[in-house]
Amino acid sequence: MSSHQGTASAEEVARFTAMAEAWWDPLGKFKPLHRFNPIRLAFMRRHLCAHFGRDESAMAPFQGLRLLDVGCGGGLLSEPLARMGFSVTGIDAGDKNVTIARLHAEQSGLPIDYRNATPEQLAASEMFDVVLGMEVVEHVPDVGDFLGHAAARLKPGGIFAGATLNRTLKAYALAVVGAEYVLGWLPKGTHDWHKFVRPSEFAAMLRGCGVEVTAMAGMAYSPLTDEWRETQSLDVNYMLLGTKG
């Protein structure tokens, strides 16, 4: 039986804490995140600029907006989003992850507020324009509970951005068998297929939190070009955005 405290799973926190030193190694255990990070960032930048009426060609279009990165890990998304102008708060249940993230941000000269915390531990008065839950929901004990606490930190009109894996046979073949056992992209046991979340389930749970999904896109890997790209197929990896009413 899995043990957990609040929205974090003790087993999952321990798994990622054990790999914390590798967060910023582009060829290490988090190589897939490094490789598809540009796709995730481009998707968010495009839609967030449109939503907030910002100039997508600007160097830092999101000046004046607050962003909460839930399950920030080593800061692979927090740092580029801070460079885009967001005032970033990154939280993670793993204290070692936060230590690594904080050190890297200091070395990069980025004023990111990193905390060893889960969303329910934040003060009710702390509200954000954007809340991220990227590659997180497949690692929490109760997705609905997690999303409820994350969405509670969103201002009205704010955006929730999420990304996860679809619970399909194709995702099992590619993301579990392929990525972990055949290609060795990820340590074996990183993912439990039964915890993958279908897009319809994700959207329904967000709707129950007052967040209406407005955009979805998939991500696909091409072995021929060794590159990731945005795609309309949500069969394996997918991203979504939703607006809080």
Disulfide bonds with the S-S distance in Angstrom:
none
